[in-house]
Amino acid sequence: MPAKAPSPFDTLAVKTWLLDLQARIVAALEAADGLPFRTDAWERPEGGGGISRLIEEGNVLERGGVNFSHVLGSQLPPSASAHRPELAGRRWEAMGVSLVLHPRNPYAPTVHMNVRCFVAMKDGEDPVWWFGGGMDLTPYYGFDEDAQHFHATCKTALDPFGL
């Protein structure tokens, strides 16, 4: 749920934390796989850009990407403010880390995860910001105990935040 942020919103602190998260995830995956990820920086013509970290034909990972993005826009689209009409027309920034990993082992599931911060801004008003995200597994051979472990681990990680 969006919360009022202290003014000014500390974009640099959030961006630094997210870039560090990307680096820590990539370092752990490189250590597990034994091969390095390549880096592909990109820019978005409408504003912002990102850094994609990619691996293909690894020892453990068939293919994977751990991506950081920080994009900007001049006006929220109507769909983004449908449930929050007071945000209509505001400038916005979104930044986050997302990953998709496809392991070589068919008994290990594909994993997807993202965490993002969204900020809606209007001159003369405090920014409105919130974090969101999610994670999921796509098993090719499902095992009940794996699903139970995944959900229990997620719950334990989120319980301190009341989620």
C-alpha positions as CSV (number, residue, x, y, z in Angstrom):
1,M,0.0,0.0,0.0
2,P,1.4,3.4,-0.9
3,A,2.7,5.5,2.0
4,K,3.6,9.2,2.2
5,A,7.4,9.5,2.1
6,P,9.4,12.0,4.0
7,S,10.2,14.8,1.7
8,P,12.4,14.6,-0.3
9,F,12.3,11.0,-1.3
10,D,15.8,9.5,-1.2
11,T,16.0,8.1,-4.7
12,L,19.8,7.6,-4.4
13,A,19.5,5.4,-1.2
14,V,16.9,3.1,-2.8
15,K,18.9,2.9,-6.1
16,T,22.1,2.1,-4.3
17,W,20.4,-0.6,-2.2
18,L,18.8,-2.2,-5.4
19,L,22.1,-2.1,-7.3
20,D,23.8,-3.8,-4.3
21,L,21.1,-6.4,-4.2
22,Q,21.7,-7.1,-7.9
23,A,25.4,-7.4,-7.3
24,R,25.0,-9.8,-4.3
25,I,22.6,-12.0,-6.2
26,V,24.9,-12.2,-9.2
27,A,28.0,-12.9,-7.0
28,A,26.2,-15.8,-5.3
29,L,25.0,-17.2,-8.6
30,E,28.5,-16.9,-10.2
31,A,30.0,-18.7,-7.2
32,A,27.4,-21.5,-7.5
33,D,27.7,-21.8,-11.3
34,G,31.4,-21.2,-11.8
35,L,30.9,-19.0,-14.8
36,P,30.6,-15.2,-14.9
37,F,27.6,-13.2,-15.9
38,R,28.0,-10.7,-18.7
39,T,26.8,-7.1,-18.4
40,D,24.6,-5.2,-20.8
41,A,23.7,-1.6,-19.9
42,W,20.8,0.0,-21.7
43,E,18.9,3.3,-21.9
44,R,15.2,4.0,-22.2
45,P,14.5,6.8,-24.7
46,E,11.7,8.2,-22.5
47,G,14.0,8.4,-19.5
48,G,16.1,6.1,-17.4
49,G,17.8,2.8,-18.1
50,G,19.2,-0.2,-16.5
51,I,21.8,-2.9,-16.2
52,S,21.1,-6.5,-17.3
53,R,23.4,-9.2,-16.0
54,L,23.1,-12.4,-18.1
55,I,24.4,-16.0,-18.2
56,E,24.0,-18.6,-20.9
57,E,25.2,-22.2,-21.1
58,G,26.5,-22.2,-17.5
59,N,27.4,-25.2,-15.5
60,V,24.3,-25.0,-13.3
61,L,22.2,-22.4,-15.1
62,E,21.1,-23.0,-18.7
63,R,20.1,-19.3,-18.9
64,G,19.4,-16.5,-16.5
65,G,19.1,-12.8,-16.1
66,V,19.4,-10.5,-13.0
67,N,18.2,-7.1,-14.1
68,F,18.2,-3.6,-12.5
69,S,16.1,-0.8,-14.0
70,H,15.4,2.8,-13.1
71,V,12.9,4.4,-15.5
72,L,11.1,7.7,-15.5
73,G,7.9,9.1,-17.0
74,S,6.2,12.4,-17.3
75,Q,2.7,11.3,-16.5
76,L,1.2,8.2,-14.9
77,P,-1.0,6.2,-17.4
78,P,-4.7,6.0,-16.4
79,S,-4.4,2.3,-15.5
80,A,-1.8,3.2,-12.9
81,S,-4.0,5.7,-11.1
82,A,-7.4,3.9,-11.5
83,H,-7.5,3.0,-7.8
84,R,-5.7,6.1,-6.7
85,P,-7.3,9.0,-8.7
86,E,-5.3,11.6,-6.6
87,L,-2.1,10.3,-8.4
88,A,-3.5,11.0,-11.9
89,G,-1.1,13.0,-14.1
90,R,1.9,12.8,-11.7
91,R,5.4,12.3,-12.9
92,W,6.8,9.0,-11.8
93,E,10.0,6.9,-11.3
94,A,10.2,3.2,-11.0
95,M,13.2,1.2,-10.0
96,G,13.7,-2.4,-9.2
97,V,15.6,-5.7,-9.6
98,S,14.1,-8.7,-11.3
99,L,15.4,-12.1,-12.2
100,V,14.5,-15.2,-14.2
101,L,16.7,-18.3,-13.8
102,H,16.5,-21.5,-15.9
103,P,18.5,-24.3,-14.3
104,R,20.0,-27.1,-16.3
105,N,18.5,-29.7,-13.9
106,P,14.9,-30.5,-15.0
107,Y,14.1,-31.3,-11.4
108,A,15.0,-27.8,-10.3
109,P,12.3,-25.3,-11.1
110,T,12.6,-22.0,-13.0
111,V,12.5,-19.1,-10.6
112,H,11.2,-15.6,-11.1
113,M,11.5,-12.7,-8.6
114,N,11.2,-9.0,-8.6
115,V,11.3,-6.2,-6.1
116,R,10.5,-2.6,-7.1
117,C,10.0,0.9,-5.8
118,F,7.5,3.2,-7.4
119,V,7.3,7.0,-6.8
120,A,4.6,9.4,-8.0
121,M,5.6,13.1,-7.8
122,K,3.8,16.4,-8.1
123,D,5.3,19.9,-7.7
124,G,4.5,21.3,-4.3
125,E,3.5,18.0,-2.7
126,D,5.3,15.2,-1.0
127,P,6.0,12.2,-3.2
128,V,3.9,9.1,-2.8
129,W,5.9,5.9,-2.9
130,W,5.6,2.2,-2.3
131,F,7.5,-1.0,-2.7
132,G,6.1,-4.1,-4.4
133,G,7.3,-7.4,-5.8
134,G,6.8,-11.1,-5.9
135,M,8.4,-14.5,-6.5
136,D,7.4,-17.8,-8.0
137,L,8.7,-21.1,-9.1
138,T,7.8,-23.0,-12.2
139,P,8.5,-26.7,-11.6
140,Y,8.7,-29.1,-14.5
141,Y,8.4,-32.0,-12.1
142,G,6.5,-31.0,-9.1
143,F,7.1,-32.3,-5.6
144,D,4.7,-31.4,-2.8
145,E,7.5,-31.1,-0.2
146,D,9.4,-28.6,-2.4
147,A,6.3,-26.4,-2.8
148,Q,5.7,-26.6,0.9
149,H,9.3,-25.6,1.7
150,F,9.2,-22.7,-0.7
151,H,6.0,-21.3,0.7
152,A,7.1,-21.8,4.3
153,T,10.4,-20.1,3.6
154,C,8.7,-17.1,2.0
155,K,6.3,-16.8,4.9
156,T,9.1,-16.9,7.4
157,A,10.9,-14.2,5.5
158,L,7.8,-11.9,5.2
159,D,6.4,-12.5,8.7
160,P,8.5,-9.7,10.4
161,F,6.9,-7.2,8.0
162,G,3.3,-8.3,8.6
163,L,2.9,-9.6,5.1
